[in-house]
Amino acid sequence: MNIILLGAPGAGKGTQASRISDGYGLPHISTGDIFRANIKNQTPIGLLAKSYIDKGQLVPDEVTCKIVENRLQEPDCKAGYMLDGFPRTIAQAEALDKITKIDLVINIEVDFALLMDRLCGRRVCKDCGESYHISRLNGETKCSRCGGELYQRKDDNPETVQSRLDVYNAQTAPLIEYYSKKGLLFNVVGNTTPEDVFAEVSKKLDALKQ
């Protein structure tokens, strides 16, 4: 099955993607991870992406779409995959329709005030990308999953977060209506715990597999 995860920055897409990948054996394709790898290696496309990401803006569609298309052609995607962070715009969704068939779009709904708190208090593992919140870390600085060092992303500050939420409202939120009209949208409330969210998602995925 081919799945898309939707939700504003901080909605918990990364956390749910990790659980879905482990539970259902789907490769987790995160455009954010792809870009960060390119930025770390200082590739030309990484430096270009960084100039947009540092401002809280979206990377141009033509760059992102090509990266995703190439990734979906890799062998591990033949039996299904999960897209996280793509598509972000209607134009990207239309481009994706020409590349592949989507079976389900999971939209995680979270209040924007909670998103601000989540993002500014987020810490991410440098090695595996697992996300944590400072309120649940109790001062811990290592990832409980792989032991990697936790850090705060440069774009997890109030000014950039607000910019990212504004961009989401303007460009990404319309995808909810786009996929709803296609009958592919599944809404799940993300204000609860990650465990509760995953329980609801699992029910839907199990039904889809049958």
HELIX and SHEET records of a PDB file:
HELIX    1   1 LYS A   13  TYR A   24  1                                  12    
HELIX    2   2 THR A   31  LYS A   40  1                                  10    
HELIX    3   3 PRO A   44  ILE A   53  1                                  10    
HELIX    4   4 ASP A   61  LEU A   72  1                                  12    
HELIX    5   5 PRO A   75  CYS A   77  5                                   3    
HELIX    6   6 ILE A   90  ASP A   97  1                                   8    
HELIX    7   7 PHE A  112  CYS A  120  1                                   9    
HELIX    8   8 ILE A  134  LEU A  137  1                                   4    
HELIX    9   9 PRO A  158  VAL A  167  1                                  10    
HELIX   10  10 TYR A  168  THR A  172  3                                   5    
HELIX   11  11 PRO A  174  LYS A  181  1                                   8    
HELIX   12  12 PRO A  194  LYS A  209  1                                  16    
SHEET    1   A 5 HIS A  28  SER A  30  0                                        
SHEET    2   A 5 TYR A  81  ASP A  84  1                                        
SHEET    3   A 5 ASN A   2  LEU A   6  1                                        
SHEET    4   A 5 LEU A 104  GLU A 109  1                                        
SHEET    5   A 5 LEU A 185  VAL A 189  1                                        
SHEET    1   B 3 SER A 131  HIS A 133  0                                        
SHEET    2   B 3 ARG A 122  CYS A 125 -1                                        
SHEET    3   B 3 LEU A 150  TYR A 151 -1                                        
END                                                                             
